[in-house]
Amino acid sequence: MHEYSLVQSLLERVAQEAAVHRAVAVHRVHVRIGALAGVERGLCATAFDMLRPGTLCAAADLVINLEPSVWACPVCTVPVPADGALACPACGWPARLASGDALVLERVELEVA
């Protein structure tokens, strides 16, 4: 369950942002999880709940937005449906993953004194 190490890194990054802005608390953390990121939404939420006590995120909510995978042709940039052959319908080139393979910290809602 690598979600725990990912959430630990996430909490460290949030703490860095909070320090930069001299925040006294974090109210909400927004993340985006791609369909091909290899991160389980439920395990991520559980890890956040277990690791946040004793941090500025102790009372924070975790908002998880799921992102579908998006494929596109690297030559002509035509979108390629993920439910079929991963080749461009226009020119035949193999498709490349354009998005949906990352865990992204999108926004942190801070309380600043």
C-alpha positions in Angstrom: 0.0 0.0 0.0 2.1 2.8 -1.3 -0.7 5.3 -0.7 0.7 5.8 2.8 4.0 7.0 1.5 2.3 9.2 -1.1 0.1 10.8 1.5 3.1 11.3 3.8 4.8 13.2 1.0 1.5 15.1 0.3 1.3 16.2 3.9 4.9 17.4 3.8 4.3 19.4 0.7 1.2 20.9 2.3 3.2 21.8 5.4 5.8 23.6 3.1 3.0 25.6 1.5 1.5 26.4 4.9 4.9 27.6 6.1 5.4 29.9 3.1 2.1 31.5 3.8 2.4 31.5 7.6 -0.8 29.5 7.9 -2.0 28.4 11.3 -4.3 25.6 10.0 -5.3 23.8 6.8 -9.0 23.5 6.2 -9.1 21.5 2.9 -6.7 19.7 0.6 -7.7 19.1 -3.0 -6.0 16.4 -5.0 -6.5 15.0 -8.5 -5.9 11.3 -9.1 -5.6 10.0 -12.6 -7.2 6.7 -13.6 -3.8 5.3 -14.5 -1.9 6.8 -11.5 -1.9 3.5 -9.6 -3.4 5.2 -6.6 -6.5 3.8 -4.9 -8.9 6.5 -3.9 -10.2 4.7 -0.7 -6.7 3.8 0.5 -5.6 7.4 -0.1 -8.4 8.8 2.0 -7.8 6.2 4.7 -4.1 7.1 4.8 -4.9 10.8 5.0 -7.2 10.2 8.0 -4.5 8.1 9.7 -1.6 10.4 9.1 -3.1 13.9 9.5 -3.3 13.9 13.4 -0.6 16.1 14.9 -0.1 18.1 11.6 -1.6 21.3 10.4 -4.0 19.1 8.4 -5.5 17.6 11.6 -8.9 19.0 11.0 -8.6 19.2 7.2 -10.9 17.6 4.7 -9.4 15.7 1.7 -11.2 16.4 -1.6 -10.3 13.8 -4.2 -11.1 14.5 -7.9 -10.8 11.6 -10.3 -9.3 12.2 -13.7 -9.9 9.9 -16.7 -7.1 8.8 -18.9 -6.8 10.8 -22.1 -4.9 9.5 -25.1 -3.9 11.6 -28.2 -1.9 11.3 -31.4 1.6 12.7 -30.9 1.7 13.7 -34.6 -1.6 15.3 -35.3 -2.9 15.7 -31.7 -6.3 14.0 -32.5 -7.9 12.5 -29.4 -7.8 8.7 -29.3 -10.5 6.8 -27.5 -9.1 4.6 -24.7 -11.7 1.9 -25.3 -10.3 0.6 -28.6 -7.0 0.4 -30.4 -4.6 3.0 -29.1 -3.7 4.3 -32.6 -4.7 7.5 -34.2 -7.9 7.2 -36.3 -6.7 9.9 -38.6 -3.0 9.0 -39.4 -2.5 5.6 -37.7 0.4 6.6 -35.4 0.4 5.0 -31.9 -1.3 7.1 -29.3 0.4 8.6 -26.3 -1.0 9.1 -22.9 -1.8 12.9 -22.6 -3.1 12.9 -19.0 -4.6 10.7 -16.3 -1.4 9.1 -14.9 -0.6 11.5 -12.0 -1.5 12.4 -8.4 -1.6 16.2 -8.3 -2.0 18.5 -5.4 -4.4 21.0 -6.9 -5.3 23.4 -4.1 -4.8 23.9 -0.3 -7.2 26.0 1.7 -5.3 27.7 4.5 -6.2 29.7 7.6 -3.7 32.6 7.8 -3.5 34.7 11.0 
